[in-house]
Amino acid sequence: MAKTPRVAVLLAGCGHLDGAEIREAVLTLLALDQHGAEFQCVAPNDNQAHVVDHAKGAPAEGEARNILVESSRIARAGKCADLASVSAADFDALLLPGGYGVAKNHCSFAFKGTDAEVRPDVAAFVKAFFGAGKPVGAICISPALVALCLSKEGRAATLTLGDGADIQKAMEKLGHRYRSVPSAREIVVDEALKLVTTPAYMFDDARLSDVWVGIERCVTEVLKRC
């Protein structure tokens, strides 16, 4: 790396059932810090699709939470930028931690599958990195968001979200090349698109140490391409 790369980390709230997967987000920031990269957490300033009670694992009726406010719990107070205030031109790379919020708040993949829509601001931000030839790292369910963004432009990616048959069918239906991997430690690199994917907690029973290995490898490969 000839310069210190500046990396955007797009968050989807706080909590794996309705926001960003906290472990994945923190491990992403840790890996960036260990590599000496600068990073900026970013999130849309809008309400979540819904709120889940993480103690019960069920929707919390009548509650509303803001994606930017919740993401700031991870980024620390005042450290998460409003997506509307930043541009892909401000950064050298993009990293996307997972969590159901990616598939509920950034897009509707959790509800509509391959018929999902992507928030226009999120879609524009993600596509701008690919349009500029900048590297992108997608973790856990985030490759599905990337897949939706790229398919709208007729671009095919090679990616992984683990070894699930249903998710493989969904990605192939969107026109992408799926690579099944055996554990959270693995990564898949699409050299042409500078896209690096790792499954993390798409393996529900993954050990935290294995999730760390996969995320650290993902971040390393993204930074190599800055």
C-alpha positions in Angstrom: 0.0 0.0 0.0 1.6 3.2 -1.1 -0.7 5.4 1.0 -2.9 4.9 4.0 -6.2 3.6 2.5 -9.4 5.2 3.7 -12.2 2.7 4.0 -16.0 3.1 4.3 -17.7 0.6 6.5 -21.4 0.5 5.8 -23.5 -0.5 8.8 -27.1 -1.5 9.0 -28.0 -0.8 12.6 -27.0 -2.7 15.8 -28.0 -6.3 16.4 -27.8 -9.3 14.2 -31.6 -9.9 13.8 -32.5 -6.4 12.7 -29.2 -4.5 12.2 -25.5 -5.0 11.8 -24.0 -8.2 13.2 -22.1 -6.6 16.1 -19.2 -9.2 16.2 -18.7 -9.0 12.4 -18.7 -5.2 12.5 -16.2 -4.9 15.4 -13.9 -7.6 13.9 -14.0 -5.7 10.6 -12.9 -2.5 12.4 -10.3 -4.4 14.3 -8.8 -5.9 11.2 -8.7 -2.4 9.5 -7.0 -0.9 12.6 -4.4 -3.7 12.8 -3.5 -3.0 9.1 -3.2 0.8 9.8 -6.1 1.7 7.6 -8.3 4.7 8.2 -12.0 3.9 8.3 -15.3 5.7 8.5 -18.5 4.0 9.6 -21.5 5.1 7.5 -25.3 4.4 7.7 -28.5 5.7 6.3 -30.4 8.2 8.5 -33.8 6.4 8.3 -35.9 4.0 10.4 -35.2 0.2 10.4 -37.7 -2.1 8.6 -38.7 -3.3 12.1 -37.2 -3.9 15.6 -36.5 -7.3 17.0 -36.3 -8.1 20.7 -33.0 -9.9 20.8 -33.8 -11.6 24.2 -36.8 -13.2 22.7 -35.8 -13.4 19.0 -39.1 -12.0 18.0 -40.4 -8.7 16.5 -41.0 -6.0 19.1 -44.4 -4.6 18.2 -44.8 -0.8 18.2 -41.1 0.0 18.4 -39.1 2.0 15.9 -35.3 2.6 15.7 -33.1 4.7 13.4 -30.4 2.9 11.4 -27.9 5.7 11.9 -28.6 6.1 15.6 -28.3 2.3 16.1 -25.1 2.1 14.0 -23.6 4.8 16.2 -23.7 2.3 19.1 -21.0 0.4 17.2 -19.1 3.3 15.7 -19.2 5.2 19.1 -21.1 8.4 19.7 -20.9 10.9 16.8 -18.5 8.7 14.8 -20.9 7.3 12.2 -21.5 9.4 9.2 -24.9 9.9 7.6 -24.8 8.1 4.2 -26.2 11.3 2.6 -23.1 13.2 3.6 -20.5 11.0 2.0 -19.5 9.8 -1.4 -17.6 6.8 -2.7 -15.1 9.3 -4.1 -14.1 10.0 -0.5 -12.8 6.4 0.0 -10.5 3.8 -1.4 -12.5 0.8 -0.5 -15.8 -0.4 0.9 -16.5 -3.1 3.6 -19.9 -4.4 4.3 -20.4 -6.3 7.6 -23.4 -8.6 7.7 -26.5 -9.0 9.9 -30.1 -9.2 9.0 -30.2 -5.4 8.8 -28.4 -5.6 5.5 -31.2 -7.8 4.1 -34.0 -5.8 5.8 -32.8 -2.2 6.0 -30.4 -1.8 3.1 -32.6 -3.9 0.8 -35.6 -6.2 1.1 -33.8 -9.5 0.4 -35.0 -11.0 3.7 -38.6 -10.4 2.7 -38.6 -10.7 -1.1 -35.6 -12.8 -2.0 -34.4 -12.3 -5.6 -37.3 -9.9 -6.2 -35.9 -7.5 -3.6 -35.3 -3.8 -4.0 -32.3 -2.0 -2.7 -32.5 1.4 -1.1 -31.6 4.0 -3.8 -29.0 5.7 -1.6 -27.3 2.4 -0.6 -27.4 1.1 -4.2 -25.8 4.3 -5.6 -23.1 4.1 -2.9 -22.2 0.5 -3.4 -22.3 0.7 -7.3 -20.1 3.7 -7.2 -17.2 1.7 -5.8 -17.5 -0.9 -8.5 -17.9 1.8 -11.1 -14.6 3.3 -10.0 -12.8 0.0 -9.8 -12.4 0.2 -6.1 -12.3 -3.0 -3.9 -15.3 -4.1 -2.0 -15.4 -6.7 0.9 -18.8 -8.3 1.6 -19.3 -10.3 4.8 -22.0 -12.8 5.8 -25.3 -11.8 4.0 -23.8 -8.7 2.5 -22.8 -10.4 -0.8 -26.6 -10.7 -1.4 -26.8 -6.9 -1.3 -23.9 -6.7 -3.7 -25.5 -9.3 -6.0 -28.7 -7.3 -6.2 -26.8 -4.1 -7.0 -24.6 -5.7 -9.7 -27.5 -7.6 -11.3 -29.3 -4.4 -12.0 -26.4 -3.4 -14.2 -26.0 -6.8 -15.8 -22.7 -7.5 -14.1 -21.9 -11.0 -12.9 -19.8 -11.7 -9.8 -18.1 -14.7 -8.3 -19.0 -14.8 -4.6 -19.9 -16.9 -1.6 -22.3 -16.9 1.3 -21.2 -20.2 2.7 -22.7 -23.6 1.6 -26.5 -23.2 1.6 -28.3 -24.6 -1.4 -31.1 -22.0 -1.2 -28.8 -19.0 -1.1 -26.8 -20.5 -3.9 -29.9 -20.9 -6.1 -30.8 -17.3 -5.3 -27.4 -15.9 -6.3 -27.4 -18.0 -9.5 -30.9 -16.8 -10.3 -29.5 -13.2 -10.1 -26.8 -14.2 -12.6 -23.8 -14.7 -10.4 -21.3 -17.5 -10.0 -21.5 -19.1 -6.6 -18.7 -20.7 -4.8 -19.6 -23.0 -1.9 -17.1 -23.0 1.0 -16.9 -25.3 4.0 -16.4 -22.8 6.9 -16.3 -19.2 8.1 -12.6 -19.1 7.7 -12.8 -19.1 3.9 -12.9 -16.2 1.3 -13.7 -16.0 -2.4 -12.0 -13.3 -4.5 -13.4 -12.0 -7.8 -10.3 -10.4 -9.3 -12.1 -8.7 -12.1 -14.5 -6.9 -9.8 -12.0 -6.6 -6.9 -14.8 -8.2 -4.7 -13.9 -10.3 -1.7 -16.6 -12.3 0.1 -16.5 -14.4 3.3 -19.5 -16.2 5.0 -18.9 -15.4 8.7 -22.2 -16.1 10.6 -23.9 -17.5 7.5 -22.6 -20.5 9.4 -24.8 -20.2 12.5 -22.6 -22.4 14.6 -19.3 -20.8 13.5 -16.8 -20.2 16.2 -15.9 -16.6 16.8 -12.2 -17.4 16.1 -13.2 -18.8 12.7 -15.3 -15.7 11.9 -12.3 -13.6 12.8 -10.0 -15.5 10.4 -12.4 -15.1 7.5 -12.9 -11.4 8.2 -9.2 -10.7 8.7 -8.5 -12.5 5.4 -11.2 -10.5 3.6 -9.9 -7.2 4.9 -6.3 -8.1 4.0 -7.3 -8.9 0.4 -9.4 -5.8 0.1 -6.5 -3.5 1.3 -4.1 -5.2 -1.1 -6.2 -4.0 -3.9 -6.4 -0.4 -2.8 
